[in-house]
Amino acid sequence: MNRSQSIDLSRRNWIKLSALGAGGLAMGSTLPSFAAPKPAHAKSIIQIWMWGGPSHLDTFDPKPAAGVDYCGPYNQPISTNVDGIQIGQKLPLLAKQADKYSIIRSMTHGNNGHETASYITQTGRPAGTGDVYPCAGAVVSRFKGYDAGYKGLLPPYIVLTRPQGRFSESGFMGLRYKPFATGGKPSAARFAVEGIVQKGITEAHQRNRRNLLHNLETFGKKMDGNPEFALMDHREKQAYELILGDAGKVFDLSKEDKKLKERYGRGDFGASCLIARRLVEQGVPYITINYSGWDTHKKHFDIMNRKLPELDRGFSTLLDDLAQRGLLDSTIVWWGGEFGRSPKVQMDAPWNGGRGHHGKCFTHVVAGGGFKGGHIVGASDEKGIAVAERPVYPWDLLGSIYDRMGIDTTARLPHPQGLDVRVSPTPADGIKFGGRLKEIMI
């Protein structure tokens, strides 16, 4: 019996991912050298990816004076715990946490297509350059993961629960930097993380299978001292530590405080936020919560009446929980989607009160990890249609995030053709810049 065949983790290539730190893919010698490390304010990033694009008017950039054609029934924005800052009326819990985050109300790229807008926003690169660049999670995995001495058993880039599917997250950098997607249902009594928890197999059953394997396998014992079998044995121990040890238990919420779980919310988003906090405690550098349901072309406000309270509960509790545990100062929380929604409500059939795609002006939020809270960056016009002041492009935002992570934006990325490609674009690339977010960088 081959030991590597005995561990049923192939669905997500978990062993391959978990073993990269020990040389799982023989490409380290071909990678360009790192630039000198910069001082880091943050150790981890939690990205709340609003899959489909959230409405900026209904969340962090309310426009009640624009009238019902723009704000719909949400015409009573609420004051926050920071003087002069108001947010949408369906976010009362986040209003109490405004001192912890800053709102960027002048995000822009001008693209209204999901795939292209997602690519631009997540990679910080314009589209159509001939290369597929890696997203922020892959870049952080490169500079803060196994290549940089990361020793965790959990992969350095984890997505709850599925990749967005809009483009290849690792781009030209390849499989080594792809995220581990958990799959499963985080709010279930037993979160069946693909590759760790197998349906219908208890922990005791898994231990018995491992014991049986060791009792039957005599060939490996005869090869004691062989370096290849020693490495295989090391891989097996890593894999079983994920399945049965403390590392894998990060996904098990059964022993978490019930009151805290209730604060986060009993749905998948709340559970994902709580798991993200636990992953930060384990030292995982990059966690994405892929939060779907925001592509609201039809019956927008009916959907928002359900989704916004869920967002409010999970996001606000995450910020407070990180702060209470002393983790917010070293953890960036980044909220936003590929674009916003059209400011003017589409009342006519077939939309019946929907909002379309809007890449001309939208909102993102950042907190912790070297970013100040309680600030507004930029402004949209009176109806939220266009940027009125201080445009912020995705490469401005991502460059600022990399800076807070101590990643040199002039450092080279591993390119399969050996091209000289840097972490972030520069004005020499012929694109517009609004500038780094120095007004909110500590």
C-alpha positions in Angstrom: 0.0 0.0 0.0 1.3 3.4 -1.0 1.2 5.9 1.9 0.3 8.8 -0.3 -2.7 6.9 -1.7 -4.0 6.3 1.8 -4.8 9.9 2.5 -7.9 11.0 0.6 -7.1 14.7 0.1 -6.8 14.8 -3.6 -10.1 16.8 -4.1 -8.4 20.0 -3.0 -4.7 19.1 -3.4 -4.4 19.7 0.3 -1.3 17.7 0.9 0.4 19.5 -2.0 -0.5 22.9 -0.6 0.4 22.0 3.0 3.7 20.6 2.0 4.9 23.5 -0.1 7.0 24.8 2.8 9.1 21.7 2.6 9.6 22.0 -1.1 6.4 20.5 -2.5 7.0 22.2 -5.9 10.5 22.4 -7.2 10.4 26.0 -8.4 12.1 27.9 -5.6 15.4 28.2 -7.3 13.8 29.8 -10.3 12.1 32.6 -8.4 13.6 36.1 -8.4 15.2 37.3 -5.2 13.1 39.4 -2.7 13.6 43.1 -2.3 14.6 44.1 1.2 11.7 43.6 3.5 9.8 46.7 4.7 8.5 47.3 8.3 5.1 45.7 8.4 2.1 47.1 10.3 -0.1 44.1 9.5 0.4 40.4 9.6 -2.9 39.2 8.1 -5.6 40.4 5.8 -9.3 39.5 5.9 -10.9 40.4 2.7 -14.7 40.6 2.7 -15.4 40.2 -1.1 -18.8 41.5 -1.9 -19.4 39.2 -4.9 -21.6 40.9 -7.4 -21.0 44.5 -6.3 -22.8 46.2 -3.3 -24.7 49.4 -3.6 -22.6 52.3 -2.3 -25.7 54.4 -1.7 -27.3 51.8 0.5 -24.3 51.1 2.6 -21.5 53.6 3.2 -22.3 56.5 0.9 -26.0 57.4 1.5 -27.7 60.1 -0.6 -31.1 60.9 0.9 -31.2 64.4 -0.7 -31.0 62.8 -4.2 -34.6 61.7 -3.8 -36.6 58.5 -3.9 -35.4 57.7 -7.5 -31.9 57.2 -6.1 -32.2 56.3 -2.4 -35.5 54.4 -2.6 -36.9 53.7 0.8 -33.5 54.2 2.5 -33.8 58.0 3.1 -32.8 58.1 6.7 -29.0 57.6 7.1 -27.8 57.2 10.6 -25.0 59.0 12.5 -22.0 57.0 13.6 -19.8 57.2 16.7 -17.6 59.5 14.6 -18.8 63.1 14.3 -19.8 64.0 10.8 -19.9 60.5 9.4 -23.2 58.9 8.4 -23.9 55.5 6.8 -26.9 53.6 5.6 -29.8 53.2 7.9 -29.7 49.3 7.7 -26.2 49.3 9.3 -26.8 50.4 12.9 -24.2 48.1 14.4 -21.5 49.2 12.0 -22.4 52.8 12.9 -21.1 52.0 16.4 -17.8 50.8 15.1 -17.0 53.7 12.7 -14.0 54.7 14.7 -12.4 51.5 13.6 -12.7 51.8 9.9 -12.2 54.4 7.1 -14.5 54.7 4.1 -13.2 55.3 0.6 -16.1 56.9 -1.3 -14.2 57.6 -4.5 -13.2 54.2 -5.8 -13.2 54.1 -9.6 -12.1 52.1 -12.6 -15.0 52.7 -15.0 -15.7 49.1 -16.0 -19.1 47.5 -15.6 -18.4 43.9 -16.5 -18.2 41.4 -13.6 -15.2 39.5 -14.8 -13.1 42.4 -15.9 -14.0 44.6 -12.9 -13.2 41.8 -10.5 -9.9 41.3 -12.2 -9.0 45.0 -12.0 -10.2 45.4 -8.4 -8.5 42.3 -7.1 -5.2 42.5 -9.0 -4.8 46.3 -9.0 -3.9 46.1 -12.7 -5.7 47.4 -15.7 -7.2 44.8 -18.0 -6.0 44.0 -21.5 -2.2 44.0 -20.9 -1.6 40.5 -22.3 -0.8 38.9 -18.9 -3.1 37.6 -16.2 -1.7 39.1 -13.1 -2.1 37.5 -9.6 -4.7 38.9 -7.2 -3.8 40.4 -3.9 -4.2 37.1 -2.0 -1.7 35.4 -4.3 0.8 38.3 -4.0 0.5 38.2 -0.2 0.9 34.4 -0.3 4.1 34.9 -2.3 5.7 37.4 0.0 4.3 36.2 3.4 3.7 32.5 2.7 6.0 29.5 2.3 8.6 31.4 0.1 9.1 33.8 3.0 9.4 31.1 5.7 5.8 30.7 6.7 5.7 27.6 8.9 1.9 27.2 9.4 0.2 23.9 8.5 -2.7 25.8 7.2 -2.2 27.2 3.7 -1.3 30.9 3.6 -4.2 31.9 1.4 -7.6 30.5 2.3 -11.0 31.3 0.7 -14.3 30.8 2.5 -15.9 29.0 0.8 -15.4 29.0 -2.9 -13.2 30.9 -5.4 -15.1 33.7 -7.1 -14.5 32.1 -10.5 -14.1 35.3 -12.4 -10.4 34.8 -13.2 -7.4 32.7 -12.1 -6.5 34.1 -8.7 -2.8 33.2 -9.0 -2.5 34.4 -12.6 0.9 33.8 -14.3 2.4 32.8 -10.9 0.7 29.4 -11.1 -0.7 26.7 -8.8 1.7 27.4 -5.9 -0.1 30.6 -5.1 -3.7 29.6 -5.6 -6.0 29.8 -2.6 -7.3 26.8 -0.7 -11.1 27.0 -1.0 -12.8 25.3 1.9 -16.1 24.5 0.2 -18.8 23.4 2.7 -21.2 25.3 4.8 -19.6 27.2 7.6 -22.8 27.5 9.7 -23.4 23.8 9.7 -23.1 21.8 12.9 -20.0 20.2 11.4 -18.3 22.4 8.8 -17.3 19.9 6.1 -14.1 21.5 4.9 -13.1 19.7 1.7 -10.0 17.6 2.2 -10.2 17.8 6.0 -13.7 16.7 7.0 -15.2 13.8 5.1 -19.0 13.3 5.3 -20.0 10.2 7.2 -16.5 9.6 8.7 -16.0 10.4 12.3 -12.8 11.5 13.9 -12.5 8.1 15.7 -13.1 6.3 12.4 -10.3 8.4 10.8 -7.9 7.5 13.6 -8.7 3.8 13.2 -8.0 4.0 9.5 -4.6 5.6 10.2 -3.7 2.9 12.8 -4.8 0.1 10.3 -2.6 1.7 7.6 0.5 1.6 9.9 -0.2 -1.9 11.0 -0.4 -3.1 7.4 2.4 -1.2 5.9 5.6 -3.1 6.5 7.5 -2.0 3.4 7.9 1.6 4.7 9.3 0.3 8.0 11.9 -1.7 6.2 12.9 1.5 4.3 13.6 3.3 7.6 16.3 5.9 7.0 15.6 6.4 3.4 15.2 10.2 2.8 12.3 9.8 0.3 10.3 7.8 2.8 11.3 10.1 5.6 9.8 13.0 3.5 6.7 11.0 2.8 6.3 10.3 6.5 6.7 14.0 7.2 3.9 14.7 4.7 1.6 12.2 6.3 2.1 13.7 9.7 1.3 17.2 8.3 -1.8 15.9 6.6 -3.1 14.1 9.7 -2.3 17.1 11.9 -4.7 19.0 9.6 -7.3 16.3 9.8 -7.1 15.3 13.5 -4.8 17.9 15.1 -5.2 21.4 16.4 -4.6 23.0 13.0 -7.7 21.5 11.5 -9.8 22.4 14.5 -9.7 26.1 13.6 -12.8 25.3 11.4 -14.7 23.7 14.2 -17.0 26.3 15.9 -18.7 23.8 18.2 -16.7 24.9 21.3 -16.9 28.7 20.6 -18.9 30.8 23.0 -22.6 30.6 22.1 -23.2 34.2 22.8 -20.3 35.2 20.5 -21.6 33.0 17.7 -25.0 34.6 18.1 -23.4 38.1 17.8 -21.7 37.1 14.6 -25.0 35.7 13.3 -26.1 32.1 12.7 -25.8 32.2 8.9 -22.8 31.4 6.7 -21.5 34.9 6.6 -21.4 35.3 10.3 -19.8 31.9 10.7 -17.2 32.8 8.0 -16.3 36.0 9.8 -15.8 34.1 13.1 -13.6 31.4 11.3 -11.6 34.2 9.6 -10.8 35.6 13.1 -9.7 32.1 14.2 -7.5 31.8 11.1 -5.9 35.1 11.9 -5.1 33.7 15.4 -3.4 30.8 13.6 -1.2 33.2 11.7 -2.8 32.7 8.2 -1.7 35.8 6.1 -4.6 36.1 3.8 -8.3 35.1 4.2 -11.0 35.9 1.7 -14.7 35.6 2.6 -16.5 35.3 -0.7 -19.8 36.8 0.2 -22.3 36.4 -2.7 -25.7 37.7 -3.3 -25.0 41.3 -4.2 -25.8 41.3 -7.9 -29.2 42.8 -7.4 -30.7 43.7 -10.8 -34.2 42.9 -9.7 -36.1 43.6 -6.4 -33.0 45.2 -5.0 -34.5 46.6 -1.8 -36.3 43.3 -0.9 -32.9 41.6 -1.1 -31.2 44.4 0.8 -33.7 44.1 3.7 -32.4 40.6 4.2 -28.7 41.0 3.3 -27.8 44.3 5.0 -28.7 43.2 8.6 -26.6 40.1 8.0 -23.7 42.1 6.8 -24.1 44.6 9.7 -24.0 41.8 12.3 -21.1 39.8 11.0 -18.9 42.7 9.9 -19.4 44.8 13.0 -18.8 41.8 15.3 -15.6 40.9 13.4 -14.2 44.4 13.9 -15.1 44.5 17.6 -13.9 40.9 18.3 -10.5 41.6 16.6 -10.1 44.8 18.6 -11.1 43.1 21.9 -8.4 40.4 21.3 -5.7 42.9 20.4 -5.7 41.7 16.8 -7.1 44.6 14.8 -3.9 46.6 14.9 -2.1 43.8 13.1 -5.0 42.7 10.8 -6.3 44.6 7.8 -10.0 44.1 7.1 -10.8 45.1 3.5 -14.5 45.3 2.5 -15.7 45.8 -1.1 -16.7 44.4 -4.4 -15.9 44.7 -8.1 -18.0 47.9 -8.4 -21.0 49.6 -7.0 -24.7 49.6 -8.2 -26.3 52.2 -10.4 -27.4 55.1 -8.2 -30.7 55.6 -10.0 -33.1 52.8 -9.2 -34.3 50.9 -12.3 -38.1 50.9 -11.6 -39.3 49.7 -15.0 -39.9 46.1 -16.0 -38.2 43.7 -16.0 -36.0 45.2 -13.2 -38.9 46.2 -10.9 -36.7 48.2 -8.6 -33.2 46.9 -9.3 -29.8 48.5 -9.5 -27.3 47.8 -12.3 -23.5 47.7 -12.4 -21.6 50.9 -11.7 -17.8 51.1 -12.0 -17.6 54.8 -12.4 -17.8 55.5 -8.7 -18.1 53.1 -5.7 -17.1 52.5 -2.1 -14.6 50.3 -0.3 -13.8 50.2 3.4 -10.5 49.4 5.2 -9.8 48.9 8.9 -6.9 47.9 11.1 -3.4 46.9 10.2 -1.9 50.3 9.9 -4.9 52.1 8.6 -6.6 54.8 10.7 -10.3 54.5 11.6 -13.0 57.2 11.6 -12.0 58.9 8.3 -13.6 59.5 4.9 -11.4 59.4 1.8 -12.7 61.2 -1.3 -16.3 62.0 -2.2 -18.9 61.1 -4.9 -21.1 63.7 -6.4 -24.6 64.6 -5.1 -26.2 61.5 -6.6 -23.3 59.1 -6.2 -22.8 58.9 -10.0 -19.2 60.1 -10.4 -16.2 60.9 -8.3 -16.3 64.5 -7.1 -12.9 64.6 -5.4 -9.8 62.5 -4.7 -10.2 59.5 -7.1 -8.8 56.2 -5.8 -8.0 53.5 -8.3 -7.7 49.8 -7.3 -3.9 50.0 -7.7 -3.8 52.9 -5.3 -5.7 50.9 -2.7 -3.7 47.7 -3.2 -0.4 49.5 -3.2 -1.4 51.0 0.2 -2.4 47.5 1.5 0.8 46.0 0.3 2.7 48.8 2.0 1.0 48.1 5.3 1.9 44.4 5.0 5.5 45.3 4.5 5.6 44.2 0.9 7.8 46.3 -1.4 5.7 47.2 -4.3 8.8 47.4 -6.5 9.7 43.8 -5.8 9.7 41.3 -8.7 7.0 38.7 -9.2 7.9 35.2 -10.6 7.0 35.3 -14.3 7.1 32.1 -16.4 9.0 33.9 -19.2 11.3 35.7 -16.8 9.9 39.1 -17.5 10.7 41.9 -15.1 7.3 42.3 -13.5 6.8 44.2 -10.3 4.2 43.9 -7.5 2.4 47.1 -8.5 2.2 49.2 -11.6 3.9 52.7 -11.8 3.0 55.8 -13.8 5.4 54.6 -16.4 2.7 52.0 -17.3 0.6 54.8 -18.7 -2.3 54.6 -16.2 -3.9 57.2 -14.0 -3.1 57.3 -10.3 -4.8 59.0 -7.4 -2.0 58.2 -5.0 -1.5 56.0 -2.0 -3.9 56.4 0.9 -1.5 58.4 3.0 -4.3 60.4 4.7 -5.4 57.2 6.5 -2.0 55.3 6.8 -0.5 55.3 10.2 
